[in-house]
Amino acid sequence: MGIAYDEVYRHSIADPRGFWGEAAGLIDWTTTPSVVLDDARPPFYRWFADGELNTCANALDRHVDAGHGDRIALIHDSAVTGVVTRFTYAELREAVSLFAGVLSAQGVSAGDRVIIYLPMVPEAMIAMLACARIGAVHSVVFGGFAPEELAARIDDAKPHVVITASCGIEGRRIIEYKPMVDEALRIASHEPVSTIVLQRPQVQAQMGDRDIDWHEAMSTSQHIAPVTVRATDPLYILYTSGTTGRPKGIVRDNGGHAVALAWSMRHVYDIGPGDVWWAASDVGWVVGHSYIVYAPLIVGATTVMFEGKPVGTPDAGAFWRVISDHGVKGLFTAPTAIRAIKKEDPQGALLGDYDMSSLEALFLAGERLDPDTYYWATRMLDVPVVDNWWQTETGWPIAANLRGLDPMPIKPGSPTVAVPGFAVRIVDDAGVDVPENVDGAIVIDLPLPPGTLPTLWGDDERYVASYLSTFPGCYTTGDGGYRDEDGYLFVMGRTDDVINVAGHRLSTGSIEAVVASHPAVAECAVIGVHDPLKGQLPRAFVVRKAGVEMDDETIHSQIKAAVRERIGAIASLKDVVTVQALPKTRSGKILRRTMRAIADGRDEPAPSTIEDPAVLERIAPLLRSTQ
């Protein structure tokens, strides 16, 4: 038996200083903090204010120094090149310390910013850790962002150096990165000292006067030892996706971040030294920062980095292949990926081709886990399917079923309970707690736990206005939901996903859960569309499962009937539309905001992170026809 959740959670809320002071022992400090929580300047709270450490040393050096240098730290599995590369902890430290020398030779020092614009290659992780090693602040920009968006991030972060590659590979397409970086630098007002370029065999980039070849620089570099920084010094800036105008830079500190990730990796995901862990995301997103790079290395696990699209025709079994080949214990991905597998292989026939015995749990996050996907994955994999809910801003889960404590029963549609440290409440518009099973806004009492954003880069006022003003004393998540009689949290979607039908507030997430439960539906999105009488009505867009013989008219009528039956007549769908695909970002999130904007007649451009712009072009006329 493990430790009961209730006991741990109560301790974290009643005595945060004692709880996190104890958790601080999970990492190595140069100067052990005596001040666990500095609350002298609310709402700007600081954790471990007088502590000193180095995050890279906690991720690499301490494992090598403890005699574990031969343990595998990183498995890079590139489906697009067919190459698998492994780094031991000692080998990864060697590469990181040398690249830290490259950065130092370019004049980068503690506090300087470095923009990283790389595909899913080992060098992306090496560059991040090298920045952490010398106390520089990295800002990873998702590879493939348009030059204008990259330029906006360059102007906001003002990097000393930009790191890029000659190209990325998406399926059979070669995406040249260097020309996009050159164009971004032409547009940007800020001028970095140099651009470090990783030349890949697929494309040789044209080099300019300020360009430095990665491999040439590494060949003459000197090793750099970890630089001690304050716990409150920034480790990285991560710009939220889909921003317009000036981007919003989420700041992550060093000390609180390391403690939170060490605690969460062990207690939320039950991953420790030597375990093989795969977060099927991109280093450009928060999941990649937290659970591809930092958390697994801090606890001494083996992390898998995958280059390529892990699901989709013709290889819906790519997930299972990676798990089988590398002995993955825990897989973290988005529900969209599982729905895509379900669509291509609804009976799970491909699972029989692989040894899945190492897999102990599937973790899903990034969007709401609909019950149908939960049941399918549970049945096919025969392991716990664990929803967890969090945000770029928090950096680690707000709610989960904690596998490193006594696991709680799983309820479909719920990420279970608030994670220790997060004082989650459900409130009405006046900030008053609502009863059980009543929808409201999800807020978190301040102070937020370690590892969450302490502010926005260079903009304390915007931080307060964006997150702390709606409900004083609380962080506003922007999500809505409810708690049931057992204390389980149900996150039903963004509060701007709530539609108003004749004065009644309805969550599109609730309606989507019903639509997605239809046996013919692979995935769906529900948006509110204008209605001259009721203000808004819900409209469903559905993608059919492969091999379903039922005609569209029957599917649509059954979905409408199910929504009326399970939610009520007030939620009656305006109509149901079958589409070949839904517009998504490259990380797999459905572009509901963009869909709503088109339906409302607003001119909102599609994010450059869209997976396939043609999908949005095909669906746009259908969205506009809702008016």
N, C-alpha and C positions, 0 to 999 in steps of 0.2 A: 504494500500500500504506500502511496505517495502522501504528499501533504494536501490537506483539504483546501480547496479554493477559498472558501469563506474566511478561513483563518488568515490566509495570506492577504486577501483583499482588504479586510478590516484593518490589518496592521499598516498597510500602505497608505490608507486614507487617514487613519487616526494619528499615525506617527510617521509622516513622510521623511523626516530627518533620520529617524532611527532605521527605517526600512531601506532607504537609499544609501545611508552610511554603511550599512552592512553589505549591500550589493556592490559598493565601490571596491570591496575586496576581491571581486572577480577579475579585476584588471591590475596591471602593474603601474605604479606611480613613481615618478622621480621625486616628487614631493607629495606626501600623503595629505589630502585635504583635511583641515580641521573645521572648516565651515562647509557643511553639507548643502544648506540652502541659504542664499543671500536674498532676503526679502526687504531690503532697505529702500528699494525704489520701485514699488509696484506701479504698473503691472509688468515691469521688466525684472523678472526673477532670474537668478543665476544659480546654477548648481555647481558645487565643488569649487567655489570661487577662488580659494587660495591654493588649489591643487595644481600640480604640474605633471606633464606626461608627454609621450609621443604616441600617436595612434598607430603609425606604421610599425613601431617597435612592439606594440601590443599585438599586431596582426602577424608579424614575421619573426622578429629577433628573439622574442622570449621563448618561442617554440624551438627555434634552432639552438639557443643557449641551453635549453632544458634537455637537449639530446634527441629532439624529434626532427632534425633537419632532413632525414631521409623519408619522412612521411609526405605523401602526395598532397600538395596544397591546391593545385589547379589542374583541372582536365579541360582543355579546350577542344571541343568537338565541332568541327566545321563541316556541315553537310554540303556546303556549296563548293568546297575544295576537296572533300573526301579525306581530309587529314585530321588526325587526332594527335594533340601534343600535350604532354604532361610535364608539370613543374613540381619538383619537391619544394619544401619550405626553404631549404638552403639555396636551391637554384633560383627561386623567385626572389629571395632576398638579394642574391648576387645581381640579378637584372635590375631590381629596383634601386639598389644603392648606386649602381653605375649610372642609371638614368637620372638619379638625383644629382650626380656629378655633372651630367649634361646641362641640367637646368641651372645649376650653380654657375657653370661656365658662361651662361647667358645672362648672368647677373640677377637671377631669381633668388630671393631670400625670404625669410619669414614674413608673412603678411602680404606678400605680392600675390596677385591673382594670375592664374593660368587657365586659359580656355582649352578644353579638350574636345575635339570634333573628330571622333574615330568610329569605325565600325566595331562589331563584336569580335575583337581580336585580343590576344593576351596583352598587347601593348597598351590597350585602354586601361586595364587594371594596373599595369606597371606604372603608367603615367600618373594615375590617381594616387597610388601608394608612394610614389617618389615625391609628389607634392607634399603629402602628409609627412614624409620623412624630414623635409627641410622646413616645415612650418608654413609652406605656401598654401594658398587657398585655391582649390581647383573648382572650376565650373564646367561640368560636362554638358555639352549641348548635343542632343540627339542627332546622330549622323543622318544627314538627309534633309535637315531643316533648310528652308530656302535662305538665300544670301541675306535678304532683308531682315529676317528674324535673327539670323546669326549676328548681323551687324548691330542690331538693337542690344543684344546681350554683350557684345564687345564694348559698346559705348557705356553700358551700365556697369559692367564689372571692371572695365579698364585693365585688361590683362597685360602683363609684361611680355608674355609669350603665348602663342597659339600653337597647339599640337594637332596635326591632322594626318591623313593618309592619302596616297594617290587615288585610292578608290575603295568603295564598298561593293558588296555583291549581294544582290537580291534576286533569288531564283537564278534565272539565266541572264539577268541584266547586270551589267557593270555600271555602277554609278560613280562618276569621277568626282571626288571630293575637292581636290585642289582648286579647280576653277571656281567652285562655289565659295571657297574660302577667300580666294583672290578678289572675287566680286564683293564679298562682304567687307573686306578690308578697304576696298575702293569706296564703298558707301559710308563706312563708319567714320566718325570724327576722330576717334581714338586710334593711335598708331602704335601697335606693339613693336618691341625691339626686333623680334624675329618670329619666323614660322618654322617649326620642326616638322619634317615630312617623312612619314613612313612609306617608303616605296614598296609596293606590292607587285608580284610578278605579272598580274593581269594588266596593269597599266603603269607606265612610267610617267610621272608628273613632270611638267616643265618647271625648272627651278629658277628662281629669281635671285637678286643680290642678297636679300635678307632671309633666304630660305636655307635651312640646314638639313642635311640628310640624316635621318635617325641612326642608321647603321654606321655611317662614317663617324658620327659624333660618339657613339657608344664604343667604337674601337679604340678611341684615344682617351676615354673618360677615366676619372678617378673615383674610387668608392667614397661615399659620404655617409658618415654616421648619423643616427637620428638626432634631431635638434629638439631640445626641450621647449615646450610651449605651455602657456597657461590653459587650464581646463576650459576657460571661457573664451579663448581665442577661436576664431572661426576655422573650421576644417574645410567646408565647401559652401558654395552657393548653388542652388538648383532652381532654375527658373520654371515656373509652373507652365504647363503646356496650354496652348490655345490663347495665350495672352495677346491683347492688342494694345497699341500704344506702348508706353513704357512697360517693360516686362517686370514681373513680380519675383524678386529673388529671395527664395527661402534660405535662411542662414542655418547652418548646423554647427554647433560647437564641438570641441574635441572631447572634453571630459564626460559630459552628460551623454553624449552620443555613444562613446565606447562602453560606458556602464549599461546603458539601456539595451544596446544590441547584445552584449554578453548575457544579460539577464533574459532577454526575450528568446534568444537562440536556444537556451537551455530549457526555459520554462514554457514558452509558447509552442515551440516546434520540436522539443525533445531531441536536439542535435548537439553532439559533443565531439570530443577529440576522436579523429579517425573515421567518423561517420561521413558518408557521401551524400551531399545535398545538392539539389538542382533547383534554382529559381529560374524558370523559363521566361525571362524578361530581357530587357536591354539595359546596359549600364547608363544609358541616357535618362532613365526614369528612376524614381525613388526606390523601387524594388531592387533595381540593379545596384544602386549605391549601397543600400542596407544589407541585402541578402544574396547578392552575387559576390560582392567585394568584401565589405567590412565584417559583418557578423560571423560568417562561417570561418574566416581566417582568425578572428579574435578568439574564437573558442577552439581553434585547432582542428577544424573539420576539413574535408576535401570539398571544394566547390566546383561545380560544372558550369562552364561558359559555353553556350551554344551559338554558333554562327549559322544562320539560315532560318528558314521558316519551318518550325517544327511540325506543323499540321497542314493538311490540304492535299488536293490531288497533285501528284499520284501517290503520295506517301502519307497516308493517314496513320501509319504505324510508327512514325519517326519518334514520337514520345516513348513508345514502348521499347524501341530499339536502344535509345540512350539509357533508359533505366536498366535494361538487360545487360548492355555492354559494360556499364560502369558500376553496377551494383548500388544504384541510388536507393537510399533509405527514405528520404522525404522529397516530394515534388511540390513546388509552388508554382502556380500558373493562374491564368484568368479563366473564368467560366466560359468565355467565348471560345477558348481553345478546345475545351472539352465538348462544347456543343458542335464545333466543327468536326471533331472526330466522330461524334455520334451521328452527324449527318452523313458522313462518308462511309461509316462502318457501324450501322445501328445495332447489329447483332454481336459486335465485338469479336468478329471472326479473326481479326489480325492479332488479337492477344495471344492466340494459341501458338504463334510463331516465336514468342519470346519468353525468356525466363523472368518472371515478375516477382520472384520470391523475396527479393531484397526490399521491395517497397512496403513500408509500414504505414504511411499516411499520405493522403493527397490534400494539399492546402490550396484553397481558392480565394482570390481577392481581386480587387480592381473594379468590380461592378457587382451588382446584386446576384447572388447565387439562387437561381430559380429552383423550386423543388423538383421539377422534372429532371433537370441536369444532375441535381444531387442524387436522386434515386438511381438514375442510369449509371453514374460513376460508381456509386456504392455497390450496385449489383454486379457490374462488370469487373471491378478491381478487388472487391471483397476486402477492402481496408477502410478505416475511418476517412470520411470526406469532410474536411474541416474548413468551414467558412471563417475568414477573418477580415475585419473591416478596419481600414485606416486611410490616411491621406498623405500626400506629399508633405504637408505641413507638419504632421506628427512624426513621420520617419519610421514608425513601427506601430504594431497593431493597437487600436483603441479597444477592440472587442474581439474575442476569440474563444475557442474551446481549448484550454491550455493543456497540451499533451504532456508537459513536464511536471504537472501537478496531478492530483487525482482527476482523470478525465471525467467530464460530465456527460450526461446523455446528449445526443445531438438532435436538434429539432430542425427539420428542413425549413429554409427561409430565414433562419436566424444565425448570426455569428456567435451565438451563445451569450456570453456575459462580458461586462467591462473588465479589461485587463487591469491588474493591480497597478496603482498609480494614477489611473484615469477616473476622476470623480464624475461619472456620466449622469446627466439628468435629462428628463423629458419635460419640456415646459410649453406653456401656451404663449400667445403673443405678448402677454404682460410679464412673462418670465416666471410664472407660477407653475409649480410642479403639477402635472396632470395625473389622473388616476390610471390604474392598470388598464391596458388594452385600449387606450385613447391616444390617437395620433398627436404629435407635437414636434417642436423643434428639438433636435439633440444638441445639448450644450455640455461643456466640461468646466467644472469649477476650477478657478485658478488657485494655486500655481499648477501649470501643466507639469507632468513628470519630466525627468531628464530625457534628453534626446530629441525633444520637440523643438519647434522653432522658437528662439528667444526674441527674434524680431525679423524684419525684412532688410535686405542689404541696402544700407544708406538711407533708410526711410522709416524711422520709428513711428512717425505720425501715420503713415499709411498702414503700418502694422496694427496700430490701435484702431484706426477707422475700419479696416477690413475685417478684423476678427474679434475685437474686444468691445465694440461700442453698442451693438444691438442689445445685448444682455449684460449690463455692468457686472463685473466680477467673474464673468464667464468667457470662455472661448466658444465662439459660434462655429459649429462644424459646417453649417450650410446644408446639412442633411436632416431629413425628417424620419420619424418612426415611432415606435411604441415599445413598452415593456409589457410582457404578459404576467400572469399570476405567479410564475416561477422565477421571475426576475430576468428572463431571457430578453435580450434586446433584438428588435426587428427593425432593420434599417431599410426603409422603403424607397429611398432615392433622394436626390437633391430637393431642397425645398422649392426650387424653381421648377421642379418637375410636377409640383402639385397643380392640378387644374381645378377651376371653379365652375361647376355645373349648376346653374340656377341657385347660386349661393352656397352650394355644398362643395366642400374641399375634398377632392379625390386624388389619391396617389396613383400616378401612372404605373409605379412599381407593383402595386396591388393588382392592377388590371393585367399587367404583363405576366404576373405569376399565373393567372388563370389561362391567358392565351397560350403561354408556353407549355402548359400541361396537356394541351391537345396532342394526341399521338402522331399527328401528321406535321407538327411544327418543329423545325430545327432551331430556329431562333426568331426573335420578334422585337419590335419596338413600338411603344404606344406613345403618341403625342396628343396634346390638346389642340383642337382646331376651332376656328371661329364659328360661332353659331349665332345668328341674329336674334334668336329667342332666348337661349339659355346661356349665352356668353361664350362657353366652350363646350365641346363634346370630344370624347376620346376617339381616336382613329388608330387602328392597328395595322402595322406592316409586318407581314410574316414571310419567312423563307421555309419552303417545304423540305421535308426530309427526302433523301434519295430513296427511290423505289416505292414510294407511296402511290397507290392507284386511285385513291379517292379524288373526286373532282373538286375544283376550287369552290364551287357553289355550296357543296355539302360541307366542306371544311368551314367556310365562312359562316354559314348558318349555325353550325354546331358551336363555334367559338362565341358567337353573339349570344346564343342561348345559355352557354356556360357562364358568361360574364353576368348576365341578368340573374341567373340562379345563385351564383356564389357571392356576388357583390351587391346586387340590387338593381332595380330598374333605373335608378338615377345614374348608374354607370353604363347604361346602354351604349354600345359602340355605334358611332355614326356609320362606320362601315369598316370592312376588313379588305386589305389589298395584299395580294400575293406578289412578291418581287423575287428576282433571282438572287439578290444579295443586298445587304444593308451596308451603308457607308461606315467605315471604321478607321480608327487611327492604326498606325503600324503596330502599336502595342496591343491591339485587339479590342479597344473600347468602341462601342457604337456611338456615332456622332449625333446623339440626341439633340444637343444644343443647336447644332447646325441645322438639323432637320426642322426643329421648331422655328428657327429664324426664317427659314425659307417658307414654311407654312404660314407664318405671320406676315409675310411680305417684306421682311427686313433684309437689307443688303449686307449679310454677314459672309465674308469670304470663307471658303473651306480652309481649315488648317493645312499647312504644308506637311503635316504628319499623316495625312490621309493615305490609307493603304492603296486605294485604287480610285483616282479621281473620276474615272468613267462610271463607277457605280453611283456616285453622287449625281452625275449628269443625267443618268437614266431615271433616277428616282425623283429628281427635282420637279419635273412636270406633274408627277403624281401628288407631290406635296403642295404645289401651288394650286392644284385643282380642288384643294380642301376649302378654299375661301368662298 
